[in-house]
Amino acid sequence: MSVERVSEYAELEPEEATGAMMRGGAQAVGHNWPTAGAISFERLAMRYRPGLPLVLKVGWCTLTPVLPAPASSAWCLVCAQ
């Protein structure tokens, strides 16, 4: 399954060709853009779709960025019962 997904991604049009990227390249964020942050959940439960059993059930969960904002695209997930 993962090999098929990689093949699909390899065949995607570049973002520049789709118009998805902003003209003129990346734009600087404003002075009021947050410099730190996290996303927290309490009593988090997830399933792949309705009717299927839960695949994740935790008491709390926190996502924190690995790098300072706005550069971070990697997040650290910490969960506990």
DSSP file (Angstrom, degrees, kcal/mol; ACC not computed):
  #  RESIDUE AA STRUCTURE BP1 BP2  ACC     N-H-->O    O-->H-N    N-H-->O    O-->H-N    TCO  KAPPA ALPHA  PHI   PSI    X-CA   Y-CA   Z-CA
    1    1 A M     >        0   0    0      0, 0.0     4,-1.8     0, 0.0     5,-0.1   0.000 360.0 360.0 360.0 -44.2    0.0    0.0    0.0
    2    2 A S  H  >  +     0   0    0      1,-0.2     4,-2.4     2,-0.2     5,-0.2   0.853 360.0  55.0 -68.0 -32.6    2.7    2.5    0.9
    3    3 A V  H  > S+     0   0    0      1,-0.2     4,-2.2     2,-0.2    -1,-0.2   0.902 107.3  50.8 -64.7 -39.8    4.6    1.9   -2.4
    4    4 A E  H  > S+     0   0    0      2,-0.2     4,-2.2     1,-0.2    -2,-0.2   0.907 109.8  50.2 -62.1 -41.6    1.4    2.7   -4.3
    5    5 A R  H  X S+     0   0    0     -4,-1.8     4,-2.4     2,-0.2    -2,-0.2   0.913 109.1  50.6 -65.3 -42.3    1.0    5.9   -2.3
    6    6 A V  H  X S+     0   0    0     -4,-2.4     4,-2.3     1,-0.2    -1,-0.2   0.905 109.4  52.1 -61.4 -40.6    4.7    6.9   -3.1
    7    7 A S  H  X S+     0   0    0     -4,-2.2     4,-1.1     2,-0.2    -1,-0.2   0.909 108.9  50.3 -61.4 -41.8    4.0    6.3   -6.8
    8    8 A E  H >< S+     0   0    0     -4,-2.2     3,-0.6     1,-0.2     4,-0.4   0.930 111.1  48.3 -62.1 -45.1    0.9    8.5   -6.7
    9    9 A Y  H >< S+     0   0    0     -4,-2.4     3,-1.2     1,-0.2    -1,-0.2   0.877 106.9  56.8 -63.1 -37.3    2.9   11.3   -5.0
   10   10 A A  H 3< S+     0   0    0     -4,-2.3    -1,-0.2     1,-0.3    -2,-0.2   0.775 107.2  49.6 -64.7 -25.6    5.7   11.0   -7.6
   11   11 A E  T << S+     0   0    0     -4,-1.1    -1,-0.3    -3,-0.6    -2,-0.2   0.460  85.2 115.5 -94.2  -1.9    3.2   11.5  -10.4
   12   12 A L  S <  S-     0   0    0     -3,-1.2     3,-0.1    -4,-0.4    -3,-0.0  -0.329  74.0-106.1 -67.2 149.1    1.6   14.7   -8.9
   13   13 A E        -     0   0    0      1,-0.1    -1,-0.1     2,-0.1     5,-0.1  -0.458  43.4 -97.8 -67.7 145.9    1.9   18.0  -10.7
   14   14 A P    >>  -     0   0    0      0, 0.0     4,-1.0     0, 0.0     3,-0.9  -0.352  31.6-117.2 -60.9 148.4    4.4   20.4   -9.1
   15   15 A E  H >>>S+     0   0    0      1,-0.3     5,-1.3     2,-0.2     4,-1.0   0.849 114.2  61.6 -58.0 -34.2    2.6   23.0   -7.0
   16   16 A E  H 345S+     0   0    0      1,-0.2     3,-0.4     2,-0.2    -1,-0.3   0.875 101.9  52.2 -60.2 -36.4    3.8   25.8   -9.2
   17   17 A A  H <45S+     0   0    0     -3,-0.9    -1,-0.2     1,-0.2    -2,-0.2   0.768 109.4  48.9 -72.0 -26.2    1.9   24.2  -12.1
   18   18 A T  H <<5S-     0   0    0     -4,-1.0    -1,-0.2    -3,-0.5    -2,-0.2   0.599 108.1-119.9 -89.8 -11.3   -1.4   24.1  -10.2
   19   19 A G  T  <5S+     0   0    0     -4,-1.0    -3,-0.2    -3,-0.4     4,-0.1   0.569  76.3 127.4  82.8   8.1   -1.2   27.7   -8.9
   20   20 A A      < +     0   0    0     -5,-1.3     2,-0.2     2,-0.1    -4,-0.2   0.815  54.2  75.1 -69.8 -29.6   -1.2   26.4   -5.3
   21   21 A M  S    S-     0   0    0     -6,-0.7     2,-0.1     1,-0.1     3,-0.1  -0.569  92.6-107.2 -83.9 147.7    1.9   28.5   -4.4
   22   22 A M    >   -     0   0    0     -2,-0.2     3,-1.4     1,-0.1     2,-0.1  -0.455  37.6-104.1 -71.8 143.6    1.6   32.2   -4.0
   23   23 A R  T 3  S+     0   0    0      1,-0.2    -1,-0.1    -2,-0.1     0, 0.0  -0.437 106.0  28.9 -64.6 137.9    3.0   34.4   -6.7
   24   24 A G  T 3  S-     0   0    0     -2,-0.1    -1,-0.2    -3,-0.1     2,-0.1   0.505 116.4 -94.3  89.7   4.2    6.3   35.9   -5.6
   25   25 A G  S <  S-     0   0    0     -3,-1.4     2,-0.0     2,-0.0    -3,-0.0  -0.321  77.7  -7.8  86.6-169.3    7.4   33.1   -3.3
   26   26 A A        -     0   0    0     -2,-0.1     2,-0.4     1,-0.1    -5,-0.0  -0.326  66.3-139.0 -66.0 142.8    6.9   32.7    0.4
   27   27 A Q        -     0   0    0      1,-0.0     2,-0.1    -2,-0.0    -1,-0.1  -0.816  18.5-111.9-104.4 143.6    5.6   35.7    2.3
   28   28 A A        -     0   0    0     -2,-0.4     2,-0.1     1,-0.1    -1,-0.0  -0.429  35.1-116.2 -68.9 145.7    6.9   36.9    5.7
   29   29 A V        -     0   0    0      1,-0.1    -1,-0.1    -2,-0.1     0, 0.0  -0.483  34.9 -98.0 -80.9 156.9    4.4   36.5    8.6
   30   30 A G    >   -     0   0    0     -2,-0.1     3,-1.7     1,-0.1    -1,-0.1  -0.195  31.5-106.2 -70.8 165.0    3.1   39.6   10.4
   31   31 A H  T 3  S+     0   0    0      1,-0.3    -1,-0.1     0, 0.0    -2,-0.0   0.719 119.3  57.4 -65.4 -20.8    4.6   40.8   13.7
   32   32 A N  T 3  S+     0   0    0      2,-0.1    -1,-0.3     3,-0.0     3,-0.1   0.330  76.1 122.1 -93.7   8.6    1.5   39.5   15.6
   33   33 A W  S <  S-     0   0    0     -3,-1.7    -4,-0.0     1,-0.1    36,-0.0  -0.503  75.3-100.7 -68.5 136.9    2.0   35.9   14.4
   34   34 A P        -     0   0    0      0, 0.0    -1,-0.1     0, 0.0     3,-0.1  -0.283  26.7-161.5 -60.7 142.5    2.4   33.6   17.4
   35   35 A T  S    S+     0   0    0      1,-0.2    34,-0.8    -3,-0.1     2,-0.3   0.517  74.4  18.0-101.0  -8.5    5.9   32.5   18.2
   36   36 A A        +     0   0    0     32,-0.2     2,-0.3     2,-0.0    -1,-0.2  -0.972  69.3 140.0-153.1 162.4    5.0   29.5   20.3
   37   37 A G        -     0   0    0     -2,-0.3     2,-0.3    28,-0.1    32,-0.0  -0.963  22.5-153.8 173.3 173.4    2.0   27.3   20.8
   38   38 A A        -     0   0    0     -2,-0.3     2,-0.5    26,-0.2    26,-0.2  -0.970  17.9-129.5-159.9 161.3    0.6   23.8   21.3
   39   39 A I  E     -A   63   0A   0     24,-2.3    24,-3.3    -2,-0.3     2,-0.4  -0.989  27.9-170.1-120.5 124.3   -2.6   21.9   20.7
   40   40 A S  E     -A   62   0A   0     -2,-0.5     2,-0.4    22,-0.2    22,-0.2  -0.917   6.5-170.4-120.1 143.3   -4.1   20.0   23.7
   41   41 A F  E     -A   61   0A   0     20,-3.0    20,-2.3    -2,-0.4     2,-0.4  -0.968   8.3-155.2-127.5 144.2   -6.9   17.5   23.8
   42   42 A E  E    S+A   60   0A   0     -2,-0.4    18,-0.3    18,-0.2    17,-0.1  -0.962  80.6   4.0-116.5 140.8   -8.7   15.9   26.8
   43   43 A R  E    S-     0   0A   0     16,-4.0     2,-0.4    -2,-0.4    16,-0.2   0.951  86.0-171.1  51.4  57.8  -10.4   12.5   26.6
   44   44 A L  E     +A   58   0A   0     14,-0.9    14,-2.7    -3,-0.2     2,-0.4  -0.658  12.6 171.1 -84.3 129.7   -9.2   12.0   23.0
   45   45 A A  E     -A   57   0A   0     -2,-0.4     2,-0.3    12,-0.2    12,-0.2  -0.996   5.5-178.1-139.4 134.0  -10.7    9.0   21.1
   46   46 A M  E     +A   56   0A   0     10,-2.5     9,-2.9    -2,-0.4    10,-1.5  -0.968   8.4 179.1-134.9 149.4  -10.2    8.3   17.4
   47   47 A R        -     0   0    0     -2,-0.3     7,-0.1     7,-0.3    -2,-0.0  -0.954  38.8-116.4-140.1 159.7  -11.4    5.7   14.8
   48   48 A Y  S    S-     0   0    0      5,-0.5    -1,-0.1    -2,-0.3     6,-0.1   0.865  92.4 -19.9 -68.0 -35.6  -10.8    5.4   11.1
   49   49 A R  S >  S-     0   0    0      4,-0.2     3,-1.9    -3,-0.0    -1,-0.2  -0.967  89.6 -66.1-162.7 162.7  -14.5    5.8   10.3
   50   50 A P  T 3  S+     0   0    0      0, 0.0    -2,-0.0     0, 0.0     0, 0.0  -0.227 117.8  26.8 -55.1 139.7  -17.9    5.6   12.0
   51   51 A G  T 3  S+     0   0    0      1,-0.4    -3,-0.0    -3,-0.0     0, 0.0   0.167  97.0 105.9  93.9 -18.2  -18.8    2.0   13.1
   52   52 A L  S <  S-     0   0    0     -3,-1.9    -1,-0.4     1,-0.1     3,-0.1  -0.590  79.1 -95.2 -90.4 157.3  -15.2    0.8   13.5
   53   53 A P        -     0   0    0      0, 0.0    -5,-0.5     0, 0.0    -4,-0.2  -0.248  49.7 -87.1 -67.8 159.6  -13.6    0.3   16.9
   54   54 A L        -     0   0    0      1,-0.1    -7,-0.3    -7,-0.1     3,-0.1  -0.414  33.8-172.2 -65.6 139.4  -11.5    3.0   18.5
   55   55 A V  S    S+     0   0    0     -9,-2.9     2,-0.3     1,-0.3    -8,-0.2   0.536  76.6  30.3-106.4 -13.5   -7.8    2.9   17.5
   56   56 A L  E     +A   46   0A   0    -10,-1.5   -10,-2.5     2,-0.0    -1,-0.3  -0.968  59.1 164.3-147.1 128.5   -6.7    5.6   20.0
   57   57 A K  E     +A   45   0A   0     -2,-0.3     2,-0.3   -12,-0.2   -12,-0.2  -0.862  16.7 156.6-147.4 109.0   -8.2    6.4   23.4
   58   58 A V  E     -A   44   0A   0    -14,-2.7   -14,-0.9    -2,-0.3    23,-0.2  -0.901  46.9-127.4-133.2 159.3   -6.2    8.5   25.8
   59   59 A G  E    S-     0   0A   0     21,-1.3   -16,-4.0    -2,-0.3     2,-0.3   0.910  92.4  -6.9 -71.4 -44.1   -6.9   10.8   28.8
   60   60 A W  E     -AB  42  80A   0     20,-2.1    20,-2.0   -18,-0.3     2,-0.3  -0.987  60.2-169.2-151.3 159.1   -5.0   13.7   27.3
   61   61 A C  E     -AB  41  79A   0    -20,-2.3   -20,-3.0    -2,-0.3     2,-0.4  -0.988   3.2-165.7-151.1 137.2   -2.8   14.5   24.4
   62   62 A T  E     -AB  40  78A   0     16,-2.6    16,-2.3    -2,-0.3     2,-0.5  -0.994   5.6-159.3-131.3 130.6   -0.6   17.5   23.5
   63   63 A L  E     +AB  39  77A   0    -24,-3.3   -24,-2.3    -2,-0.4    14,-0.2  -0.926  17.1 178.0-103.5 125.5    1.0   18.4   20.2
   64   64 A T  E     - B   0  76A   0     12,-2.3    12,-3.3    -2,-0.5   -26,-0.2  -0.979  31.4-109.4-127.7 143.6    3.9   20.8   20.4
   65   65 A P  E     - B   0  75A   0      0, 0.0    10,-0.2     0, 0.0   -28,-0.1  -0.404  13.1-146.5 -70.6 145.8    6.1   22.0   17.5
   66   66 A V  S    S+     0   0    0      8,-2.7     9,-0.1    -2,-0.1     6,-0.0   0.843  86.9  35.1 -77.9 -36.0    9.6   20.7   17.2
   67   67 A L  S    S-     0   0    0      7,-0.5     5,-0.3     1,-0.1     7,-0.0  -0.792 103.0 -86.6-113.6 159.1   10.9   24.1   15.8
   68   68 A P    >>  -     0   0    0      0, 0.0     3,-1.1     0, 0.0     4,-0.7  -0.312  68.1 -65.4 -62.0 148.0    9.8   27.6   16.6
   69   69 A A  T 34 S+     0   0    0    -34,-0.8     4,-0.1     1,-0.3   -36,-0.0  -0.408 113.7  22.1 -67.6 150.6    6.8   28.9   14.7
   70   70 A P  T 34 S+     0   0    0      0, 0.0    -1,-0.3     0, 0.0   -35,-0.1  -0.949 121.2  56.1 -90.9  10.2    6.3   29.6   11.8
   71   71 A A  T <4 S+     0   0    0     -3,-1.1     2,-0.3     2,-0.0    -2,-0.2   0.707  81.3 105.0 -76.2 -19.5    9.1   27.3   10.6
   72   72 A S     <  +     0   0    0     -4,-0.7     3,-0.1    -5,-0.3    -3,-0.0  -0.440  22.8 154.2 -75.7 126.9    7.9   24.1   12.2
   73   73 A S        +     0   0    0     -2,-0.3     2,-0.4    -4,-0.1    -1,-0.2   0.295  63.0  78.7-120.1   1.2    6.3   21.4   10.1
   74   74 A A        -     0   0    0     -7,-0.0    -8,-2.7     2,-0.0    -7,-0.5  -0.923  63.5-167.7-111.3 135.7    7.3   18.7   12.6
   75   75 A W  E     -B   65   0A   0     -2,-0.4     2,-0.5   -10,-0.2   -12,-0.0  -0.910  16.6-137.0-124.7 149.9    5.3   18.1   15.7
   76   76 A C  E     -B   64   0A   0    -12,-3.3   -12,-2.3    -2,-0.3     2,-0.5  -0.916  17.9-154.3-105.0 128.9    5.8   16.1   18.9
   77   77 A L  E     -B   63   0A   0     -2,-0.5     2,-0.5   -14,-0.2   -14,-0.2  -0.922  12.6-178.8-108.8 123.3    2.8   14.1   20.2
   78   78 A V  E     +B   62   0A   0    -16,-2.3   -16,-2.6    -2,-0.5     2,-0.3  -0.987   9.5 172.0-122.2 124.2    2.7   13.3   23.9
   79   79 A C  E     +B   61   0A   0     -2,-0.5     2,-0.3   -18,-0.2   -18,-0.2  -0.929   7.1 174.1-131.6 154.8   -0.3   11.2   25.2
   80   80 A A  E      B   60   0A   0    -20,-2.0   -20,-2.1    -2,-0.3   -21,-1.3  -0.983 360.0 360.0-153.7 158.4   -1.2    9.6   28.5
   81   81 A Q              0   0    0     -2,-0.3   -20,-0.1   -23,-0.2   -23,-0.0   0.468 360.0 360.0 -75.0 360.0   -4.1    7.8   30.1
